[in-house]
């Protein structure tokens, strides 16, 4: 038992020593190598955003949101590397925000909820939610099946649009907080943010919303 404890201790010390050497080696690498992991992560996130351009997968948006949040800024923003990392992360936030805007249906009516159950044609005498197989007339059965299908599609759209609006609130808050925390009211910072907003956001109201955030920065 004593031998096992000593062996484990020696292995642990060796691992610590190896880790220390690796950290020291990484700190000695040129800055170009240091930024490679973020560039790779950046491209991976962009690829994911482009992959579901016509999708209504809200979960995919949430996954990208989390990936952006995990993207580190490892240098201070008064350094060239830090400024590049900050800009890269803001680009991703704005791309995600724009993707969310594109998926939101401006005509969505929250009060126009889907039905819990569809009523069969009155002539069948069946109650709402009855199985289509209970309708003998093929034309009436087909009409009923189509009505059920349309209601299911409406329910899916309703869920997607409701979730998108909830996500939009969270995204707007996170992007606003990022701008406030990472940028100042200095002309260079303001110009960079405004330039990215104009370049990456399609919606004019959204551009105006994000630009107003700059007015509250120090």
C-alpha positions in Angstrom: 0.0 0.0 0.0 2.9 2.3 0.9 4.6 1.5 -2.4 1.4 2.4 -4.3 1.1 5.8 -2.5 4.8 6.6 -3.3 4.4 5.6 -6.9 1.2 7.7 -7.3 3.0 10.7 -5.7 6.0 10.3 -8.0 3.7 10.1 -11.1 1.8 13.1 -10.0 5.0 15.1 -9.5 6.1 14.1 -13.0 2.9 15.2 -14.5 3.1 18.6 -12.8 6.7 19.0 -14.0 5.7 18.1 -17.6 2.7 20.5 -17.5 5.0 23.3 -16.2 7.4 22.7 -19.1 4.5 22.7 -21.6 3.2 26.0 -20.3 6.6 27.6 -20.3 7.1 26.4 -23.9 3.7 27.8 -25.0 4.6 31.1 -23.4 7.7 31.3 -25.5 6.0 30.7 -28.8 5.6 33.5 -31.3 2.3 35.4 -31.1 1.2 34.1 -34.5 1.1 30.6 -33.1 -0.6 31.8 -30.0 -3.5 33.1 -32.0 -4.0 30.0 -34.1 -6.4 28.2 -31.7 -8.8 31.2 -31.7 -8.6 31.5 -35.5 -9.6 27.8 -35.8 -12.4 28.2 -33.3 -13.5 31.3 -35.1 -13.7 29.5 -38.5 -15.5 26.5 -36.9 -18.2 28.8 -35.5 -18.6 30.6 -38.8 -18.9 27.3 -40.6 -21.7 26.3 -38.1 -23.5 29.5 -38.7 -23.4 29.1 -42.5 -24.4 25.5 -42.3 -27.9 26.2 -41.1 -28.6 29.3 -43.2 -32.1 28.1 -44.1 -32.6 26.2 -40.8 -35.0 27.0 -38.0 -33.0 25.0 -35.5 -33.0 27.2 -32.4 -30.9 24.6 -30.5 -28.2 25.1 -33.1 -28.2 28.9 -32.4 -27.9 28.2 -28.7 -24.9 25.9 -29.2 -23.2 28.6 -31.3 -24.0 31.1 -28.6 -22.2 29.0 -26.0 -19.3 28.4 -28.3 -18.8 32.1 -28.7 -19.0 32.7 -24.9 -16.2 30.1 -24.4 -14.0 31.9 -26.9 -11.2 33.4 -24.7 -9.6 36.8 -24.9 -6.2 35.9 -23.6 -4.4 39.3 -24.0 -5.2 42.8 -22.7 -7.2 45.0 -25.1 -4.4 47.6 -25.0 -2.2 45.2 -27.0 -2.4 44.4 -30.7 -3.2 40.7 -30.0 -5.9 41.6 -27.5 -7.6 44.1 -29.9 -7.6 41.4 -32.6 -9.2 38.9 -30.3 -11.8 41.4 -29.1 -12.7 42.3 -32.7 -12.9 38.6 -33.7 -15.3 37.8 -30.9 -17.5 40.9 -31.6 -17.7 39.8 -35.3 -19.0 36.4 -34.2 -21.6 37.9 -31.8 -22.9 40.2 -34.5 -23.0 37.4 -37.1 -25.0 35.3 -34.6 -27.3 38.2 -33.9 -27.9 38.8 -37.6 -28.7 35.1 -38.1 -31.2 35.2 -35.3 -32.8 38.3 -36.9 -33.1 36.5 -40.2 -34.9 33.6 -38.6 -37.4 35.7 -36.7 -40.7 36.2 -38.5 -41.8 39.8 -38.1 -45.4 38.8 -38.8 -45.6 36.3 -36.0 -48.6 36.8 -33.8 -48.2 35.4 -30.3 -52.0 35.4 -29.8 -52.6 33.2 -32.8 -51.9 30.0 -31.0 -52.3 26.5 -32.6 -55.2 24.4 -31.6 -54.8 21.6 -29.1 -57.0 19.3 -31.2 -58.5 19.6 -34.6 -62.2 19.0 -35.1 -63.1 16.5 -37.8 -65.6 17.6 -40.5 -69.0 18.1 -38.8 -70.7 15.6 -41.0 -68.7 12.8 -39.4 -70.2 13.4 -36.0 -66.8 12.8 -34.4 -65.3 14.8 -31.6 -62.1 16.9 -31.8 -58.9 14.8 -31.7 -60.5 11.7 -33.2 -58.3 9.4 -35.2 -58.5 10.0 -39.0 -59.0 6.2 -39.4 -62.4 6.6 -37.8 -63.6 8.5 -40.9 -64.8 6.2 -43.6 -65.2 8.8 -46.4 -61.8 9.0 -48.1 -62.3 12.7 -49.1 -63.3 13.8 -45.6 -60.5 11.7 -44.1 -58.0 13.3 -46.4 -59.3 16.8 -45.5 -59.1 16.0 -41.8 -55.5 14.7 -42.1 -54.5 17.8 -44.0 -56.0 20.0 -41.3 -54.1 18.1 -38.6 -50.8 18.4 -40.6 -51.3 22.2 -41.0 -52.0 22.6 -37.3 -48.8 20.6 -36.5 -46.7 22.8 -38.7 -48.3 25.9 -37.1 -47.5 24.5 -33.7 -43.9 23.9 -34.7 -43.5 27.5 -36.1 -45.1 28.9 -33.0 -42.6 27.1 -30.7 -39.7 28.2 -32.9 -40.7 31.8 -33.1 -41.4 32.0 -29.3 -38.0 30.5 -28.5 -36.3 32.8 -31.0 -37.8 35.9 -29.3 -36.6 34.6 -25.9 -33.1 34.0 -27.4 -33.1 37.4 -29.0 -33.5 39.1 -25.6 -30.6 37.1 -24.2 -28.4 37.7 -27.2 -29.1 41.4 -27.3 -28.1 41.7 -23.6 -24.9 39.6 -24.1 -23.7 41.6 -27.1 -24.5 44.9 -25.5 -22.6 43.8 -22.4 -19.6 42.7 -24.5 -19.5 46.1 -26.2 -19.7 48.0 -22.9 -17.1 45.9 -21.2 -14.6 45.6 -24.1 -14.8 49.0 -25.8 -14.6 52.6 -24.8 -16.0 55.9 -26.1 -12.7 56.7 -27.7 -13.0 57.5 -31.4 -11.0 54.4 -32.5 -13.2 52.0 -30.5 -16.4 53.7 -31.7 -15.3 53.6 -35.3 -14.5 49.9 -35.1 -17.8 48.9 -33.5 -19.8 51.1 -35.9 -18.0 49.6 -38.9 -18.6 46.1 -37.8 -22.3 46.8 -37.0 -22.8 48.3 -40.5 -21.0 45.4 -42.1 -22.5 42.5 -40.3 -26.1 43.5 -39.3 -28.7 43.5 -42.0 -31.6 45.0 -40.0 -31.5 48.8 -39.7 -33.4 48.8 -36.4 -30.9 46.3 -35.0 -28.0 48.5 -36.2 -29.5 51.5 -34.4 -30.1 49.4 -31.3 -26.4 48.3 -31.1 -25.0 51.7 -31.9 -27.0 53.2 -29.0 -25.1 50.9 -26.7 -21.9 52.8 -27.5 -23.5 56.0 -26.1 -23.4 54.4 -22.6 -19.8 53.3 -22.8 -17.2 55.1 -20.7 
